[in-house]
Amino acid sequence: MITRSLCHSSLSVGLLFVRQVRQTTSVMLSTKSLLSSLVRRAGLAIPIRTAAHFQYLAETAPSSEGETTKMNVFQAVNNAMDIAMTTDSSAILFGEDVSFGGVFRCSVGLQEKHGKERVFNTPLCEQGIVAFGIGAACAGATSIAEIQFADYIYPAFDQVVNEASKFRYRSGNLYDCGKLTIRAPCGAVGHGAIYHSQSVEGFFAHVPGIKVVIPRGPIQAKGLLLSCIRDNNPCIFFEPKILYRLAVEQVPVKDYMIPLSKAQVLMEGEHVTLIGWGTQVHVLKEVCQMVQDKLNVSCELIDLATIMPWDQETVFNSVNKTGRCLIAHEAPITAGFGAELAASISKECFLHLEAPVVRVAGYDTPFSHVFEPFYLPDKYKCFDAVKKLINF
């Protein structure tokens, strides 16, 4: 009787919520229509804001990689996990809603193929998800844990920092949880607001014993994720959610891995080094072209890819060549990972620098919904920073 009452109560609350949402939506649509009408009558033109603040240009895999097929990022992630589970019978995938494919469809079809004992849902408890992954990895399983959004990884912070990262150290390498990989969607998406837009890589870059990786597209996502899953250290793999469907490439069908801790020089240049990762790489690609066209300045673009341990050699060699460096990321500027890069570059490349290292990043505020276009380190902010570097 009590259960039935609770069900009825929950149903009533749910129906009330739906009714309120419909009313609010109706008001919003009416307001939008009124504004559009007024704008048209006044003869004004307002640009339509799209989710992406950059233009995605697909990359091409080397012909030596063999047969390819069209994939976006979530399909590349899915393919990587499918290969990992096919080639490793100990591999398991778990998290909130992964059994039916997850909110971003990254695990769609995997339970049907690999079974309910290897692909399964967990309670809505990030701390428990990571703790279970640590235990399973210690027991010999290859654990792939999904956190539904990077914004909600904080309840698991203690498990990552005080357990996963330290297992090998505290046992004198007698046991470890190196076969643990934590996946989480991250970054701005155009409408995510406070709780679905955060870039949290800086928190975990401060933790010895954890590798942190962020891909820039489908080809990289598949190869880097397979490297993380097969690495003998715990890895956190952040997936820029705006790229899940936006980024589409011809991805090699075969099983392949891309080395961790190896940055990639995407464009060679002479005057300024630009450093980014994930979504920001595509913003910086546009900056390179803008700077070349408007200032006749040649930029060298580096995708860091692995945040920790990062590729110091590639970065230092580039900055020593160009004498100038700009680092851009979506996370707030204070104590963002760009600060570590800037400090290291200033120390190691000091005698070659023609100007101070510049950072263009998010503001030190919670991520805004309506002000997202102003918050992001877009191509115009980066372009202005390059101008200041050149004119220093």
C-alpha positions as CSV (number, residue, x, y, z in Angstrom):
1,M,0.0,0.0,0.0
2,I,2.8,2.4,0.9
3,T,4.7,1.5,-2.3
4,R,1.6,2.2,-4.4
5,S,1.1,5.6,-2.7
6,L,4.7,6.5,-3.3
7,C,4.4,5.5,-7.0
8,H,1.3,7.6,-7.4
9,S,3.0,10.5,-5.6
10,S,6.1,10.2,-7.9
11,L,3.8,10.0,-10.9
12,S,1.9,13.1,-9.9
13,V,5.2,15.0,-9.4
14,G,6.4,13.8,-12.7
15,L,3.3,14.9,-14.6
16,L,3.4,18.3,-12.9
17,F,7.0,18.7,-14.0
18,V,6.2,17.8,-17.6
19,R,3.3,20.2,-17.5
20,Q,5.5,23.0,-16.2
21,V,8.2,22.2,-18.8
22,R,5.6,22.4,-21.6
23,Q,4.3,25.7,-20.4
24,T,7.8,27.1,-20.1
25,T,8.7,25.8,-23.5
26,S,5.5,27.4,-25.0
27,V,6.4,30.8,-23.4
28,M,9.9,30.5,-24.7
29,L,8.8,29.7,-28.2
30,S,6.2,32.5,-28.2
31,T,8.9,35.0,-27.0
32,K,11.3,33.7,-29.7
33,S,8.7,34.1,-32.4
34,L,7.8,37.6,-31.2
35,L,11.5,38.7,-31.2
36,S,12.0,37.2,-34.6
37,S,9.0,39.1,-36.0
38,L,10.2,42.4,-34.5
39,V,13.7,41.8,-35.9
40,R,12.3,41.1,-39.4
41,R,10.0,44.2,-39.3
42,A,13.0,46.4,-38.3
43,G,15.0,45.0,-41.2
44,L,17.8,43.7,-38.9
45,A,19.9,40.7,-39.3
46,I,21.0,38.6,-36.3
47,P,23.5,35.8,-36.9
48,I,22.3,32.4,-35.8
49,R,24.5,30.9,-33.1
50,T,25.5,27.3,-33.8
51,A,26.9,24.9,-31.2
52,A,30.3,24.7,-32.7
53,H,32.6,27.7,-32.3
54,F,35.1,26.3,-34.8
55,Q,35.2,24.6,-38.2
56,Y,36.1,20.9,-38.1
57,L,38.4,19.7,-40.9
58,A,38.7,16.0,-41.2
59,E,42.1,14.4,-41.2
60,T,43.2,11.5,-43.4
61,A,44.8,8.3,-42.1
62,P,48.0,7.2,-43.9
63,S,47.4,4.7,-46.7
64,S,49.7,2.3,-44.9
65,E,46.9,1.9,-42.2
66,G,44.9,-0.1,-44.8
67,E,41.1,-0.2,-45.1
68,T,39.1,2.6,-43.6
69,T,35.5,3.3,-42.8
70,K,33.5,6.5,-42.0
71,M,33.2,7.1,-38.2
72,N,32.5,9.9,-35.9
73,V,34.1,10.1,-32.5
74,F,31.5,8.1,-30.5
75,Q,31.7,5.4,-33.2
76,A,35.5,5.4,-33.0
77,V,35.3,5.0,-29.2
78,N,32.8,2.2,-29.6
79,N,35.0,0.5,-32.1
80,A,38.0,0.7,-29.9
81,M,36.1,-0.8,-26.9
82,D,34.7,-3.6,-29.2
83,I,38.3,-4.4,-30.3
84,A,39.6,-4.3,-26.8
85,M,36.8,-6.7,-25.6
86,T,37.3,-9.0,-28.6
87,T,41.0,-9.4,-28.1
88,D,41.0,-9.5,-24.3
89,S,38.5,-11.8,-22.6
90,S,39.1,-10.2,-19.2
91,A,37.9,-6.8,-20.5
92,I,34.7,-5.4,-18.9
93,L,32.8,-2.2,-19.5
94,F,30.5,-0.6,-16.9
95,G,28.9,2.6,-15.9
96,E,25.5,4.4,-15.8
97,D,23.3,3.3,-18.7
98,V,26.1,1.6,-20.8
99,S,24.1,-1.5,-21.3
100,F,21.7,0.2,-23.8
101,G,24.5,2.3,-25.3
102,G,24.9,5.2,-23.0
103,V,23.6,8.8,-23.4
104,F,26.1,9.4,-26.2
105,R,25.7,5.9,-27.7
106,C,29.4,5.1,-27.2
107,S,28.6,1.5,-26.0
108,V,25.7,0.7,-28.3
109,G,25.6,-2.9,-29.3
110,L,28.4,-4.0,-27.0
111,Q,26.3,-5.8,-24.5
112,E,24.5,-7.7,-27.2
113,K,27.9,-8.8,-28.7
114,H,29.9,-9.4,-25.5
115,G,27.2,-10.4,-23.0
116,K,25.6,-9.0,-19.8
117,E,28.4,-10.2,-17.6
118,R,31.0,-8.0,-19.4
119,V,28.9,-4.9,-20.3
120,F,26.6,-3.8,-17.5
121,N,25.0,-0.9,-15.7
122,T,26.0,0.4,-12.3
123,P,24.1,2.4,-9.7
124,L,24.3,6.2,-10.1
125,C,27.4,6.5,-7.9
126,E,30.7,7.7,-9.5
127,Q,32.7,6.8,-6.4
128,G,31.4,3.3,-6.6
129,I,32.0,3.0,-10.3
130,V,35.7,3.9,-10.0
131,A,36.1,1.9,-6.8
132,F,34.7,-1.2,-8.5
133,G,37.0,-0.6,-11.5
134,I,40.0,-0.4,-9.2
135,G,39.0,-3.7,-7.5
136,A,38.4,-5.5,-10.7
137,A,41.7,-4.3,-12.2
138,C,43.5,-5.4,-9.1
139,A,41.9,-8.8,-9.5
140,G,43.2,-9.1,-13.1
141,A,40.4,-7.7,-15.2
142,T,40.8,-5.0,-17.9
143,S,38.4,-2.4,-16.5
144,I,36.8,0.3,-18.6
145,A,34.7,2.6,-16.4
146,E,32.4,5.2,-17.9
147,I,31.6,8.4,-16.0
148,Q,28.6,9.8,-17.8
149,F,29.9,13.4,-17.7
150,A,33.3,14.7,-16.5
151,D,31.5,17.3,-14.5
152,Y,30.3,14.5,-12.2
153,I,33.6,12.8,-11.7
154,Y,34.3,14.7,-8.5
155,P,32.6,12.2,-6.1
156,A,35.2,9.7,-7.5
157,F,38.1,12.0,-6.9
158,D,39.2,10.3,-3.7
159,Q,39.2,6.9,-5.4
160,V,41.3,8.2,-8.3
161,V,43.7,10.3,-6.2
162,N,44.1,8.1,-3.1
163,E,43.6,4.7,-4.4
164,A,44.0,4.2,-8.2
165,S,47.1,6.4,-8.5
166,K,48.9,5.0,-5.4
167,F,48.2,1.2,-5.5
168,R,51.5,0.4,-7.2
169,Y,53.5,2.8,-5.0
170,R,52.1,1.7,-1.6
171,S,52.7,-2.0,-2.3
172,G,56.2,-1.6,-3.7
173,N,54.9,-2.8,-7.1
174,L,53.6,-6.1,-5.6
175,Y,50.1,-5.3,-7.0
176,D,48.5,-2.5,-9.0
177,C,45.3,-1.4,-10.8
178,G,47.1,-0.5,-14.0
179,K,44.4,-2.1,-16.2
180,L,41.9,0.6,-15.2
181,T,40.7,3.1,-17.8
182,I,38.2,5.8,-16.9
183,R,36.3,7.4,-19.8
184,A,34.3,10.6,-19.5
185,P,32.8,13.2,-21.9
186,C,34.2,16.7,-21.3
187,G,34.2,20.3,-22.5
188,A,31.9,22.8,-24.0
189,V,29.1,21.6,-26.2
190,G,27.1,24.8,-27.0
191,H,24.3,24.4,-24.4
192,G,25.8,22.4,-21.5
193,A,25.9,25.3,-18.9
194,I,27.4,24.8,-15.5
195,Y,27.2,21.0,-15.1
196,H,27.8,19.7,-18.6
197,S,30.6,21.9,-20.0
198,Q,33.6,21.6,-17.6
199,S,37.1,20.8,-18.6
200,V,38.6,19.0,-15.6
201,E,42.0,17.7,-16.9
202,G,44.0,20.1,-14.7
203,F,42.8,18.5,-11.5
204,F,44.0,15.1,-12.5
205,A,47.3,16.3,-14.1
206,H,48.4,17.0,-10.6
207,V,48.2,13.4,-9.6
208,P,51.3,11.2,-10.0
209,G,50.5,7.7,-11.2
210,I,47.6,8.7,-13.5
211,K,47.8,9.2,-17.3
212,V,45.4,11.8,-18.7
213,V,44.6,11.8,-22.4
214,I,42.3,13.9,-24.7
215,P,41.8,13.1,-28.4
216,R,41.0,15.6,-31.1
217,G,39.1,13.4,-33.6
218,P,37.9,9.9,-34.5
219,I,41.3,8.6,-35.8
220,Q,43.0,9.7,-32.7
221,A,40.2,8.7,-30.4
222,K,40.4,5.0,-31.5
223,G,44.1,4.7,-31.4
224,L,44.6,6.6,-28.1
225,L,41.8,4.8,-26.3
226,L,43.2,1.4,-27.3
227,S,46.6,2.5,-25.9
228,C,45.0,3.6,-22.7
229,I,43.0,0.4,-22.2
230,R,46.2,-1.7,-22.8
231,D,48.6,0.6,-20.8
232,N,49.9,-0.8,-17.5
233,N,49.0,2.4,-15.7
234,P,45.6,3.8,-14.7
235,C,44.4,6.2,-17.4
236,I,41.7,8.8,-17.6
237,F,40.4,9.3,-21.2
238,F,38.4,12.6,-21.6
239,E,36.3,12.7,-24.8
240,P,35.3,16.2,-26.0
241,K,31.5,15.7,-26.3
242,I,31.0,18.4,-29.0
243,L,33.1,16.2,-31.3
244,Y,31.1,13.0,-30.7
245,R,29.0,13.6,-33.8
246,L,30.5,16.7,-35.3
247,A,33.9,15.1,-36.1
248,V,33.8,12.6,-38.9
249,E,36.8,10.9,-40.6
250,Q,37.7,7.8,-42.5
251,V,39.1,5.7,-39.6
252,P,41.3,2.6,-40.1
253,V,39.3,-0.6,-39.5
254,K,42.2,-2.5,-38.1
255,D,43.4,-2.8,-34.5
256,Y,45.9,0.0,-34.0
257,M,47.4,2.1,-31.2
258,I,48.7,5.6,-31.0
259,P,51.6,6.1,-28.5
260,L,50.8,8.0,-25.3
261,S,52.9,10.9,-24.1
262,K,53.7,11.8,-27.7
263,A,52.5,15.2,-29.0
264,Q,52.0,15.8,-32.7
265,V,53.1,18.8,-34.8
266,L,50.0,19.3,-37.0
267,M,51.4,22.4,-38.8
268,E,55.0,23.5,-39.0
269,G,55.8,27.2,-38.7
270,E,58.5,29.7,-37.9
271,H,57.2,32.5,-35.8
272,V,54.8,31.3,-33.0
273,T,54.1,27.9,-31.4
274,L,50.5,27.2,-30.6
275,I,49.6,24.5,-28.1
276,G,46.2,22.9,-27.5
277,W,44.4,19.6,-27.0
278,G,41.0,18.2,-27.7
279,T,38.5,20.7,-29.2
280,Q,40.9,23.6,-28.9
281,V,43.2,22.1,-31.5
282,H,40.5,22.9,-34.2
283,V,40.2,26.5,-32.9
284,L,43.9,26.9,-33.3
285,K,43.9,25.4,-36.8
286,E,41.7,28.3,-37.8
287,V,44.0,30.8,-35.9
288,C,47.0,29.5,-37.9
289,Q,45.2,30.3,-41.2
290,M,43.9,33.7,-39.9
291,V,47.4,34.7,-38.8
292,Q,48.9,33.7,-42.0
293,D,46.4,35.6,-44.1
294,K,46.1,38.8,-42.1
295,L,49.6,39.1,-40.5
296,N,51.8,37.0,-42.8
297,V,52.9,35.1,-39.7
298,S,53.7,31.4,-39.7
299,C,52.5,29.4,-36.7
300,E,53.5,25.9,-35.6
301,L,50.6,24.0,-34.1
302,I,51.0,21.2,-31.5
303,D,48.3,18.8,-30.3
304,L,49.5,17.7,-26.9
305,A,47.0,14.8,-26.8
306,T,48.5,13.3,-23.6
307,I,48.2,15.9,-20.7
308,M,50.2,13.8,-18.3
309,P,52.9,12.7,-18.8
310,W,53.3,15.4,-21.5
311,D,55.8,15.4,-24.4
312,Q,58.3,18.0,-23.2
313,E,60.8,17.3,-26.0
314,T,58.4,18.2,-28.9
315,V,57.2,21.3,-27.1
316,F,60.6,22.6,-26.1
317,N,62.1,22.0,-29.6
318,S,59.2,23.9,-31.2
319,V,59.4,26.9,-28.8
320,N,63.2,27.1,-29.1
321,K,62.7,27.3,-32.9
322,T,59.9,29.9,-32.9
323,G,60.8,32.0,-29.8
324,R,57.1,32.6,-29.0
325,C,54.4,30.4,-27.5
326,L,50.6,30.6,-27.0
327,I,48.7,28.0,-25.0
328,A,44.9,27.7,-25.2
329,H,42.4,25.6,-23.3
330,E,38.8,25.8,-22.2
331,A,39.4,25.3,-18.5
332,P,39.7,28.4,-16.2
333,I,43.0,30.1,-16.6
334,T,44.1,30.0,-13.0
335,A,46.0,26.8,-12.3
336,G,44.8,25.3,-15.6
337,F,47.3,22.9,-17.2
338,G,48.5,25.8,-19.4
339,A,50.1,27.3,-16.3
340,E,52.3,24.2,-15.9
341,L,53.3,24.3,-19.6
342,A,54.0,28.0,-19.4
343,A,56.2,27.6,-16.4
344,S,58.2,24.7,-17.9
345,I,58.6,26.5,-21.2
346,S,59.7,29.7,-19.5
347,K,62.4,27.8,-17.6
348,E,63.7,25.5,-20.3
349,C,63.4,27.8,-23.3
350,F,64.2,31.1,-21.6
351,L,67.2,32.0,-23.7
352,H,65.3,31.5,-26.9
353,L,62.1,33.4,-26.0
354,E,61.3,36.6,-27.8
355,A,58.2,37.3,-25.7
356,P,56.5,36.0,-22.5
357,V,54.5,32.8,-22.9
358,V,50.8,33.7,-23.4
359,R,47.8,31.7,-22.2
360,V,44.3,32.1,-23.6
361,A,41.7,30.2,-21.6
362,G,38.3,30.2,-19.9
363,Y,37.6,32.8,-17.2
364,D,37.8,32.1,-13.5
365,T,34.0,31.7,-13.2
366,P,31.5,28.9,-13.3
367,F,30.8,27.9,-16.9
368,S,28.0,30.1,-18.2
369,H,25.1,29.1,-20.4
370,V,24.1,32.3,-22.1
371,F,27.6,33.7,-22.0
372,E,29.3,30.6,-23.4
373,P,30.5,32.4,-26.6
374,F,32.2,35.0,-24.5
375,Y,33.7,32.5,-22.1
376,L,35.4,30.2,-24.6
377,P,38.9,30.9,-25.9
378,D,37.8,31.4,-29.5
379,K,39.8,32.1,-32.6
380,Y,39.4,35.9,-32.2
381,K,40.9,35.9,-28.7
382,C,43.7,33.7,-29.8
383,F,44.3,35.8,-32.9
384,D,44.6,39.0,-30.7
385,A,47.1,37.1,-28.5
386,V,49.3,36.2,-31.4
387,K,49.3,39.8,-32.6
388,K,50.6,40.9,-29.1
389,L,53.2,38.1,-29.2
390,I,54.5,39.3,-32.6
391,N,54.5,42.9,-31.6
392,F,56.0,42.5,-28.1
